[in-house]
Amino acid sequence: MLHKTWVEIDERALVKNIESLRGLLEGSARFCAVLKANAYGHGFLEVARIAGRAGVDAFAVDNIDEALILRSEFPSALIIVLGYTMRERYQDVIASNIHITVYDRESIVGLELIAAERAKTAFIHLKIETGTSRQGVLADTLYDILGDIGQAAHVALAGVSTHFANIEDTTDTQFANQQFAVFQQCVSAIRQAGFQPEWIHCACSAAIILYPDTHQTLVRSGISMYGLWSSDTTEQTSRRHNVALELEPVLTWKTRVVQVKYLPAGTPIGYGLTEILRKNSRVAVLSVGYWDGYDRGWSSVGEVLVSGTRCKVLGRVCMNMMMIDVSAVPQVDVEQEVILLGRSGRFTVTADEMAKRIGTINYEIVTRINPLLPRIVV
Ligand SMILES: *Cc1c(COP(=O)(O)O)cnc(C)c1O
């Protein structure tokens, strides 16, 4: 069946990125594929299955529902929930052997209660606050929470983690070094307290690529696995240091032409009449709009590829449609494919370029592609 608007996932590129990134790992560090946000918009199960076949060691998701879907596909994989887990869901966590991120005493008590009732073990990853001011245990309450974990016979400290705050957008390593030092101190203190957590993890893509010291026993790869750089700075620094890594974008986002017409100079286009044709033009209507994730910020500024030619968005992006100028394309047919993000001929529209046009980052561009659009593995 043909689709009006869809996303294609390049399996070969995804596997190649995973293999290249694994090639960078220090020592015996394992590779965790981060699949939150519908696998960064690439398609959750589509990506999970390819990553699973590529032999990744673990999966990370945001929530228990994603974790349970993965568990039914991968009965014995290490699955880590990075985000918050509601206490009401502890029974699911325990029944399905999902590892969850924990950073307060109440969670330990709650997990112990339910795990003990069921004579099972709850696996936790203790998140340390080292400077991101997001989730995490402050170093000065570490001993209290370790005491609770020690008391909880059915709670196992499987991992210790943290997350860097300032690693993508800067060449100044000072804050990251400071965070890493705090993390290492906490890990030592945890070991000295008699715990032997297997999974010590803090590296996201930028750390995987630029800070091999941070790899520890597990790395969490998101954006880089999908063939995108964490930022221009990360890419430039990586090239300057001759890191042996080429990333290939995995995702192509496509739609189709649904009407073509010639309109004279002076014709207004779209809602609000915000754009008036300056010359006689050939205009194509496309079957994509902001519902699909094509941001309204690209009104009159976005560019798409038609038969390998760059074409400008005309007027405002609508909910399920938008108009483009195809005057420069020799032949345009109804139902013809149009590339919103990806390569066609000698041109490429990148997620980075789309992000810069509307003042955001490539992460937001791909994660906001509507999850209901079909994902096709090619
Ligand atoms: C999203 C996320 C990652 C992945 O980061 P990338 O920069 O996409 O590699 C890693 N760790 C945590 C805690 C995250 O939330």
The ligand as a MOL file (V3000), in Angstrom:
LIG
                    3D

  0  0  0     0  0            999 V3000
M  V30 BEGIN CTAB
M  V30 COUNTS 15 15 0 0 0
M  V30 BEGIN ATOM
M  V30 1 C 18.0840 11.0590 25.8530 0
M  V30 2 C 19.1140 10.6280 26.7990 0
M  V30 3 C 20.3320 10.1020 26.3320 0
M  V30 4 C 20.7240 10.0840 24.8790 0
M  V30 5 O 21.3420 11.3090 24.5550 0
M  V30 6 P 21.9200 11.5430 23.0850 0
M  V30 7 O 22.5600 12.8850 23.1550 0
M  V30 8 O 20.7330 11.5370 22.1670 0
M  V30 9 O 22.8510 10.4350 22.8010 0
M  V30 10 C 21.1970 9.5840 27.2740 0
M  V30 11 N 20.9050 9.6160 28.5890 0
M  V30 12 C 19.7570 10.1420 29.0710 0
M  V30 13 C 19.5020 10.1450 30.5310 0
M  V30 14 C 18.8330 10.6670 28.1960 0
M  V30 15 O 17.7020 11.2030 28.6750 0
M  V30 END ATOM
M  V30 BEGIN BOND
M  V30 1 1 1 2
M  V30 2 1 2 3
M  V30 3 2 2 14
M  V30 4 1 3 4
M  V30 5 2 3 10
M  V30 6 1 4 5
M  V30 7 1 5 6
M  V30 8 2 6 7
M  V30 9 1 6 8
M  V30 10 1 6 9
M  V30 11 1 10 11
M  V30 12 2 11 12
M  V30 13 1 12 13
M  V30 14 1 12 14
M  V30 15 1 14 15
M  V30 END BOND
M  V30 END CTAB
M  END
